[in-house]
Structure formats: structure tokens, C-alpha cells
Amino acid sequence: MQYKQNLHRHLQACADELLAFIKSAESAYPERWVPTVHTKSALALNLEATPQGSAQYGPKGWLFAILARMLEDQGRLEHKKVGSRSFCRSRAAA
């Protein structure tokens, strides 16, 4: 079985869906910068990241961060921070 390839294919599909959502939201924000808090909230991406028997520190945006980083590495997403807030937008086609 190709477990690794299957998992990475699913993660890429999730990243593609995230990018589609961001693109659909861009028109509502100045210069297309979508607040990451909006994206994580709308898609319910703040998840518990530890096993149930471990100490819980509350929901985190780790899944969003992983998917966004994949898209950044592919040159398909831009990210910026302004103070403590972060924003992202799709990369304009060259």
C-alpha cells in the first residue's frame, strides 16, 4: 500500500480546497488580504491537536498552518502579519 502517497494526496486536496475558499473570500477584503481568523473560523479548522489522554491546551490552527505552508511552498499563497493579526491571499497569476 502507498500510505504516504495517499495521505499526501489527501492533504494536497485539502490545501486546494482551502485555497479555493480563500479565493472566494478575497473580494470582501482590502487588497484581497483575508484574515486567517476568518478562514479558520468559517472552515472550523481550530482543532484539538493532542490525544484525548494528553494535556489539552485548547483548539489550535495547526491544520490551517500546515495547509497554508504547503500552498506557500508551491507559490500559490501569500501570507503577512500586521501586529498580532495574520492575513493571506492567493498569489496573482504571473
N, C-alpha and C positions, 0 to 999 in steps of 0.2 A: 504494500500500500504506500501511497505517496502522501503521508500525513502532513509533512512540512509544506509541500506544494499546495495541498488542499487548503490548509489554514491560511497560507499567504494569499491564495486566490480569494478566499472569503474576506480577508482583511482589505484587499485591494477593492473588492466590490463595495465594502462599507465606506472606504475612502472616497470612491467615486460617487456614492450616494450623498455623502457629506458635502462634497464639492458642488453637486447639483443643488442641494439645499441652500448653500451659501450664495451661489449664483442667483437663485430665485429671490433671495432676500436683499441683494445688493442695491436694487433701485430705491429702497426705502431709506438709505443711509448716505450721508455726505461722502462724496468721493468713493462710494461703494464699500467703505470700511464697515463691516458687520461686527458688532460687539460679540466676542466669543461667549459671553454670558447669555446672550440671546440664543445663540446656536445650541449651547449645552442645555439650556432650559427647554427650548422648543422640541429638541430631539431626545430629551430625558437621558443625557449622556453623563450625568453625575451619578456614578455607581460606586458601591462598596467594592474596595479592591483587596480585601483580605478574607481569608476563610472565616466561616462563622465562629469557629472556636478561638480565633485570634482576637487581639485587642482591636476594637474598631475606632477609627478616628473620624468617622463621618464620610459621607459621599465625596468623591473626588472626580475631577475631569480627566482622569488618566487615559480613558479610551479616546476621548476627543484629541488629547495631546498626541497620542500615537498616530492617529489617522491624519491629523493636520501635519505632523512632521513627515509622514510618508508623502503627502502631497507637496510639501515644500521641497523635499529632496528630488521630486520629479519635476520641479519648476512650474507647478500648477497652482500654487497658493502662496500668497504673501501674508506676512504677519507683522504687526507692530504693537508696541506698548506705549501708552500715554499715561504716565503716573502708574497707578496700580491696575489700570484697565487695559485689556488687550483686545485687539481687533484683527480681523482677517478679511481677505478678499481674493477672488480668483485673479490669476495673473492674466493680464490682457494678452491676447494673441499677437504674436510678433508679425 
